């Protein structure tokens, strides 16, 4: 037994590492093919990564211009070509522009980019110097110039969506009745106040706001339309009636349905 082990050590048959039996030629051939494909893909990418010669800007522009959009895209591109251009980064840069709501960038062969921009649509002014859209998003703030033709919405920070939602719903109901809102306010206590386009204020308070608005439309609106020049405000914060504040006078007139006027703010 000992002699056999000595003989194996002499002839090197024990302890020698050998390659496993594999189809090495096929593996080498597959590696060569993959390497060739990679080189070919790299060459093709370099061939297709042509310089960007034109930028086509599409959209309906009122607050920004196509030239501004193109300048932002070219500045962000640097020296990138058509393939190496980071389209997602370009879109983010465009969305950071004031008045831009959405933006998309696509490659346009040969040698071009196609940019489509959708502007923000302001539905109202917000507080002192902001603009808000129909989704209740404050997309611009601290403006030096705010379009005066837009209605004025006022509310505490964080109530933008709530105020816009009520404004749009109320505006729709009033337009059907021949009037429009020019302002809406939600104060820190949660009380609502409207201003009509004839200058008359409507106080709705904090409770039963929708019911009070409907009562205003059903009953008080007729009086307002007839005597708007004489009325400063309509106070709907009563259970079964409303009060009228006359212009240039401290006199208050009440209209009672069932009970005397008991404020329920």
WOVEN-V796113 format. One record per helix or strand of 3 or more residues. SS is the DSSP state (~ for helix, > for strand). FROM is the first residue (numbers start at 1). TO is the last residue. If there is no record, write none. Layout:
ss=SS from=FROM to=TO
ss=SS from=FROM to=TO
This chain:
ss=~ from=2 to=11
ss=~ from=24 to=48
ss=> from=54 to=58
ss=~ from=66 to=77
ss=~ from=87 to=95
ss=> from=100 to=108
ss=> from=112 to=119
ss=> from=122 to=126
ss=> from=130 to=133
ss=> from=138 to=140
ss=> from=151 to=154
ss=~ from=160 to=176
ss=> from=181 to=186
ss=> from=192 to=196
ss=> from=201 to=205
ss=~ from=209 to=230
ss=> from=231 to=235
ss=> from=241 to=246
ss=> from=252 to=256
